[in-house]
Amino acid sequence: PDYYEQGLARFIKDGKTGFHNKKGKVVIEPIYDFATPFRDGISKVCIGCSIIFDKNGHEETKGGKWGVINLQGKVVVP
């Protein structure tokens, strides 16, 4: 399980990332290939990106189209 930031935690369903609140209610549908935890009311999200692991097991996100969403899931930076 993910940790909560600003009352929301990420979850993955069918390979897509979304956010739920502490009651388990989905607040932002899982439509993103990756999303950062919320900080200062925003999350960086991508569609079409891939998660790559290096030889040491460190994760890196590559490619895709990136944007920023707010706590309600509204795109604030396309």
Buried (B, 14 or more C-beta within 10 A) or exposed (E): EEEBBBEBBBBEEEEBBBBBEEEEEEBBEBEBBBBBBBEEEBBBBBEEBEEEEEEEEEEEBEEBEBBBBBBEBEEEEE
